[in-house]
Amino acid sequence: MKSENIYRSFGVDDRIAALADEAEEKLRERFAGIDRIAEYNQLKVIHAMQDNGISGACMLETTGYGYDDLGRDKLERVYADIFHAEDALVRSQIVCGTHALSIALSGNTRPGDEILSPAGLPYDTLQTVLGLNGARGSLKEYGVSFRSVDLLSDGSFDHEGIRAAIHENTRLVEIQRSRGYADRRTFSVEEIGELIRFLRSIKPDMTIMVDNCYGEFTERIEPCEAGADMVVGSLIKNPGGGIAPVGGYIAGTERCVGNAAARLTGPGLEKELGPSLGNNRLLFQGIFLAPTVTAGAVKGAILAAYVFEQLGFRTAPASSEPRYDIIEAVTLGTPEKVVSFCRGVQRAAAVDAFVAPEPSPMPGYESDIIMANGSFVSGSSIELSADGPLRDPYTVFFQGGLTYQHSKLGVVMAAQQLLDDGHLKNL
Ligand SMILES: *Cc1c(COP(=O)(O)O)cnc(C)c1O
């Protein structure tokens, strides 16, 4: 199947368009496997909505305190079922993934407790929440300490190191499913399950939290099915399906979710308060679309891997490797190439395509970051986007696309911008 010449109208060189088409041919079977995961997850979501009797009344707007918000309560039941959890907190008042993680951590620890990360340092903004770089209001200021155990050089868990790091005050273990900006693999739910069994064999009563950002719906199972006490994520990533305008979720045991809710609203208020405003329909439509939107993004990430491998760059995961999130890391090696890549992705956007992204400091992040994000929902990274911290080895992270076709255009335009800027030697 040829893509005709429509790519030429975007200024794309025929060789790059042909490379992308050829990649698609080679990846046909891979893509079919992803479609089967999407089918399974689509039915899982519909089943959860049917079981909970979702009706037109659930889409109505609420205001003020939000007592008896039918749609909100039902949406939380739907999330609980999808994530195989007892309970869930799914709120527009949670402003992003970091906020959800922050209330999950602070709600489920008390002064004197320690949080353990068995996969090295967590995501940049979480390091700030934990108090690793002196931000006010951090968990450290409230007497909650933190310890991490690096992965071994082959990327596996350091079981002996983890065993040695656990002591009587270790209260909560934070496992990050996706690599984020770190130079490591993303863990499958099965691998997370094995780690959880090991952790429980050492100290059964620790709370195990999984940062589920970017992992939702990439597999048939989610981390609570593998023994996690709670999973946490952002609605402007996978589970919002590109439709949710804001929000975050926590799904898990009634105790974990209640503890987090007490932090979000207030002690005693917990889940009773918090109006869904006019967002219920968007959050329902978002979770309904999330399995197929995620599948499109996963395919786009694999296509990116294949195309950039052909162009001579190191990718992670490689196009032939299994994958458990929507992120593709492409190591470009110089800051100029990171900038070109991101500008190319921006030029593929439907919104704000005329903007040229620049590296700049971002709240919560250590190095300057460049972000390509021309999105309907501001900053949404389930939409086509690319970002990278300007630090060695100059790796850019490509993700999203509400449709596979848009993700493909992102890959093509990133390659084209590298060519235009004189950075492609292997074409
Ligand atoms: C995106 C992300 C976060 C933080 O989410 P924000 O919505 O950007 O605050 C945390 N952890 C991981 C692994 C992420 O990918």
The ligand as an SDF file (V2000), in Angstrom:
LIG
                    3D

 15 15  0  0  0  0  0  0  0  0999 V2000
    4.0710   11.5390   33.0730 C   0  0  0  0  0  0  0  0  0  0  0  0
    4.5810   10.7520   34.1900 C   0  0  0  0  0  0  0  0  0  0  0  0
    4.4350   11.1900   35.5120 C   0  0  0  0  0  0  0  0  0  0  0  0
    3.8760   12.5200   35.8710 C   0  0  0  0  0  0  0  0  0  0  0  0
    2.7430   12.8860   35.2230 O   0  0  0  0  0  0  0  0  0  0  0  0
    2.3430   14.4090   34.9700 P   0  0  0  0  0  0  0  0  0  0  0  0
    0.9350   14.2680   34.5240 O   0  0  0  0  0  0  0  0  0  0  0  0
    3.2320   14.9310   33.8970 O   0  0  0  0  0  0  0  0  0  0  0  0
    2.4670   15.1400   36.2370 O   0  0  0  0  0  0  0  0  0  0  0  0
    4.8900   10.3560   36.4960 C   0  0  0  0  0  0  0  0  0  0  0  0
    5.4750    9.1860   36.2260 N   0  0  0  0  0  0  0  0  0  0  0  0
    5.6530    8.7580   34.9770 C   0  0  0  0  0  0  0  0  0  0  0  0
    6.3430    7.4400   34.7300 C   0  0  0  0  0  0  0  0  0  0  0  0
    5.2140    9.5120   33.9100 C   0  0  0  0  0  0  0  0  0  0  0  0
    5.3810    9.0780   32.6800 O   0  0  0  0  0  0  0  0  0  0  0  0
  1  2  1  0
  2  3  1  0
  2 14  2  0
  3  4  1  0
  3 10  2  0
  4  5  1  0
  5  6  1  0
  6  7  2  0
  6  8  1  0
  6  9  1  0
 10 11  1  0
 11 12  2  0
 12 13  1  0
 12 14  1  0
 14 15  1  0
M  END
$$$$
